[in-house]
Structures are given as C-alpha cells and as structure tokens.
Amino acid sequence: MKRYNKTALFVLVAIFTVLSCKKKDYSLSGTPDKSTINMEVKQDLTVDDGGNTVYLINHSDKVEPYWDYATGSSTRRIDTVRYAFKGDYVIKRTAVTSGGLVELDPVTIHVTKDNLNYVSDPLWILLTGGPGNEKTWLLDANKNGDQKFFTSPAYFAGQNNVASTKAPDGQSIIWPQCSDVSDPLCWKYEPNYLNDTWVAEKIDYGFMTFSLKGGPYLNTDHKGVAGVNTESGTYYFDINTLTITTSNATVLGVAFTPADAANLLSVKVLTLTENTMQLAVKHKTKPEYQVLNYISKQYSDNWVPPPPAVKKPDDGFNPVFAPGELRNILTGGAGAPGRFWVIDANGNPIDWVAKGNGWTVNKNSTYDWGWNETWDAAVKDAWIRFDNSGGYTRFQNGTMSTGTFTIDETRNEIKLVGNVLLQNPGHGLSPAATTIKVVKGWPSDYRTKGIWLGTSYDAAKDEWFAFHYITP
C-alpha cells in the first residue's frame, strides 16, 4: 500500500505545515502527551440500533484532527460517519499539533446490523450500481486514442470553479460553471489529449471498481501510471458534501496526478451520471484543480465509434447556374460593354481546392513558393474582360491582347481561344490552360465573393489549382 501511505503522510505533513504557519502563538517545545488530547469517537445507538452512526468530535484547542475511520478519512473538527454494513471498524486518530503529530489509541466500533439506507440514494446507485452490486469506471483514454465522451482524461479548473451540486431531481450531480470573467480563479481548460499529448499517453489506464458487495470496497488498477499497481481499500461517498474519501486505495489518474495532487484520499465529485463521472483533485501548490474524467465500463464496452465526419464542400463549390447566368456574370449581360475582372492580389489570390475544400486564407498562405512579390508585380494594374458578344481581352504590362471565349454550361467550363488568363512569366504556377473550370462561384453574390477559376486538375487528389478573380 505504498501509494496510500505516502499520500496519508503528505496530508498530515500539510496540515502540520499550515498549522505551524497560522498559529504563531504555538509553542514548538515538544509534542503534548496523548492523555491531554480529547478526540472523541461517539457511537449513537438511538439513530441506528445497530450502531451505524458514529460522531467524530475534537474537543481539544490548538489541535487539528486527522481521522481514519476505515472507510475514509476526515480532517474536520466535528464529523459524522455512517456505516452501511455490519462489522468491526477501527478508527485511527491523529492529532496535529505545533510540536508534531500525536497518535492516539485507535477506537474499534462494533456495528451489528446493516443499514443499506445509507447507500441507497440515487447518487450511490450511480456510483456503485447499488447495494449488492459494483460498478467499474475507466479514464476516458486508451491505447487506441479513442475519445468516447470527453476530449481528454484530464481537464483543469481554477479553484473558484469547482462547485458542484445535485441536479434538481436529485438523480445526478451537475457542475455549474462560474461566470465571473474578472475572477482569475474562475476558469476551465479542456485539452484534447490527441493533440495536447503532454496531458496523457495513448495507453491503457487500468480501472477502478466501487463495490457494495458486503461493504464499501474500492479496487484500483493503476497500470497506466506506474505499471501494474493494484490497490484494495474502502471508501465513503458523502452525498451532502459531494466528496469521496478513501482508505488504502486511490482513484485512477494520469501520469502526473500522484505528484501534483495535494490529497488523493479525498476528491470532489463534480459530475455524476449513469455513464460519466468527473472528480476534482486539488493541486498541492497552485490554486487549481485537476479534473479527472471517467466513463463507466459498461458505457465503454458498448460504445460505437461515430462515423467519420463528412466534410462539407466550401461555400460556392461546383455552383449551379441558370441557363445564360454564367455568361451574364462574366460579361455584365446584354447591352453591357463587358465586365472587368482582376486577381484578388491583396486578399486570397490562389488556392488548391481538394475534394471541394480549399485551405488558403490570404496570399501569405502559399508564400513564397506560390504567391510572392513576382506575382504582385506581374498583375499590378492588369485585368481581363469578357463581353457578351464572345470577345475576351487581357491587359497586362501595358499590352492588350484579344481573343474569344465560349461557355460549356453543362461543365461550368470557359474555353479561351487565342488567349490565356493573367500571367507571371517564368513562375511555375503561371496558368497555360485555355479551358478554365469555374470551381467556386456565387450566382447572386459574385460582386462581393468573386469567382474561382480552376486552371489545372489533379485527378488522383481530386484537386484543382484555382485563381480568385474579383470585380474591381
């Protein structure tokens, strides 16, 4: 039980440190005799004739108590423990004084009857499956890199954002989020462990089983943290404070959980449903909590991976034009002197549109193997013009050249005759094609969005290289 012993020792040392810092009037001359310390254990036979209810009361001033009551632990000056199962329970008492730790004689409590009312609340049933049952929980991470409910087995939250509460119907635990943006301790960070690999490896993290078969037993396999490291202990679920305290066993965590946690023997329950649970563990030095995310084994075993996301094509991809509409867009329509078009050199001039999706956002996206200063210079003051009679004109570097064009409306293709689009001589992406594909267009919004003209196509990748032309 090395994990438990180290954690319990750290809890006691932490309490002693805080006590020493805050109680400046304490004497450090020596530890008091245990006979002078009154940490009472009182069994109440009137509430339960089996003696299931026990009160822990510290009557001594200048002493902070640490109680190990077999199914959990407590540092409260006054606390109530309710044992659901009959049996003998040894309550260990430690007094934390300015002079050191004082171990008092343990007290054995004899509980003669089961009182399963103490473990029959809906929240107990969510955690364990109910009296006579057990429930196994897993961290939401595995060697396959699945994300079955959460994006990571561990989240993080400021210490002012870990207040949970029972749902109004009492059937679950919910975690309302604090909303004070001015509070530096009101925050939550939800990493994605597939990208934020520092959070957790893609490995099997073992399991933990909360049982109510004859007693509140906790069995944990920490194989994801330090090899196969199993623990067997007990626990108590306080449905009023929404905390779980454990003895001789700790909850599952990621690799850095044991080193960062102030106390793994007491955790906050932030959320609890039939399939999911989130436990918050206080950081030992920072004003924050590590939030551990679990799914039930049953949920995990029945989880079906969602189908791969189908990425929608970009807005305007493979546009549909009414008869004659593309010609009107290009030329301005009958009676117009023609329409001028320029490359969107100051915005997003070129793109590789694969399977309907482009990726560039501006001209820097492909710098400088794609768009660069030579392109800026080549298309400065340059334009093309389509006129409704079928004429096509290109003006570039002070030279005007003419040709004609036709449109294949069934393919959204423009065929240039005797001319090409704006050029950048000597650059590998300068378009030589005379059959141009309208890769993206907007019948009613071309004035603001322009038109993307594809000049080459890679069939293996279903990918178009396209230029973005806009109206000046």
Residue, then its C-alpha position, 0 to 999 in steps of 0.5 A: m500500500k505504498r501509494y496510500n501511505k505516502t499520500a496519508l503522510f503528505v496530508l498530515v505533513a500539510i496540515f502540520t505545515v499550515l498549522s505551524c504557519k497560522k498559529k504563531d502563538y504555538s509553542l514548538s517545545g515538544t509534542p503534548d502527551k496523548s492523555t491531554i488530547n480529547m478526540e472523541v469517537k461517539q457511537d449513537l445507538t438511538v439513530d441506528d440500533g445497530g450502531n451505524t452512526v458514529y460522531l467524530i468530535n475534537h474537543s481539544d484547542k490548538v489541535e487539528p484532527y486527522w481521522d481514519y475511520a476505515t472507510g475514509s478519512s476526515t480532517r474536520r473538527i466535528d464529523t459524522v460517519r455512517y456505516a452501511f454494513k455490519g462489522d468491526y471498524v477501527i478508527k485511527r486518530t491523529a492529532v496535529t499539533s505545533g510540536g508534531l503529530v500525536e497518535l492516539d489509541p485507535v477506537t474499534i466500533h462494533v456495528t451489528k446490523d446493516n443499514l443499506n439506507y445509507v447507500s441507497d440514494p440515487l447518487w450511490i446507485l450511480l456510483t456503485g450500481g447499488p447495494g449488492n452490486e459494483k460498478t467499474w469506471l475507466l479514464d476516458a483514454n486508451k491505447n487506441g486514442d479513442q475519445k468516447f465522451f470527453t476530449s481528454p482524461a484530464y481537464f483543469a479548473g481554477q479553484n473558484n470553479v469547482a462547485s458542484t451540486k445535485a441536479p434538481d431531481g436529485q438523480s445526478i450531480i451537475w457542475p455549474q460553471c462560474s461566470d465571473v470573467s474578472d475572477p482569475l480563479c474562475w476558469k476551465y481548460e479542456p485539452n484534447y489529449l490527441n493533440d495536447t499529448w503532454v496531458a496523457e499517453k495513448i495507453d491503457y489506464g487500468f480501472m477502478t471498481f466501487s463495490l457494495k458487495g458486503g461493504p464499501y470496497l474500492n479496487t484500483d488498477h493503476k497500470g497506466v501510471a506506474g505499471v501494474n499497481t493494484e490497490s484494495g481499500t474502502y471508501y465513503f461517498d458523502i452525498n451532502t458534501l459531494t466528496i469521496t474519501t478513501s482508505n488504502a486505495t486511490v482513484l485512477g489518474v494520469a501520469f502526473t496526478p500522484a505528484d501534483a495532487a495535494n490529497l488523493l484520499s479525498v476528491k470532489v465529485l463534480t459530475l455524476t451520471e449513469n455513464t460519466m463521472q468527473l472528480a476534482v483533485k486539488h493541486k498541492t501548490k497552485p490554486e487549481y484543480q485537476v479534473l479527472n474524467y471517467i466513463s463507466k465500463q459498461y458505457s465503454d464496452n458498448w460504445v460505437p465509434p461515430p462515423p467519420a465526419v463528412k466534410k462539407p464542400d466550401d461555400g460556392f463549390n461546383p455552383v449551379f447556374a441558370p441557363g445564360e447566368l454564367r455568361n451574364i456574370l462574366t460579361g455584365g449581360a446584354g447591352a453591357p460593354g463587358r465586365f472587368w475582372v482582376i486577381d484578388a492580389n491583396g486578399n486570397p489570390i490562389d488556392w488548391v481546392a481538394k475534394g471541394n475544400g480549399w485551405t488558403v486564407n490570404k496570399n501569405s498562405t502559399y508564400d513564397w513558393g506560390w504567391n510572392e512579390t513576382w506575382d504582385a508585380a506581374v498583375k499590378d494594374a492588369w485585368i481581363r474582360f469578357d463581353n457578351s458578344g464572345g470577345y475576351t481581352r487581357f491587359q497586362n504590362g501595358t499590352m492588350s491582347t484579344g481573343t474569344f471565349t465560349i461557355d460549356e454550361t453543362r461543365n461550368e467550363i470557359k474555353l479561351v481561344g487565342n488567349v490565356l488568363l493573367q500571367n507571371p512569366g517564368h513562375g511555375l504556377s503561371p496558368a497555360a490552360t485555355t479551358i478554365k473550370v469555374v470551381k467556386g462561384w456565387p450566382s447572386d453574390y459574385r460582386t462581393k465573393g468573386i469567382w474561382l477559376g480552376t486552371s489545372y486538375d489533379a485527378a488522383k487528389d481530386e484537386w484543382f489549382a484555382f485563381h480568385y478573380i474579383t470585380p474591381 
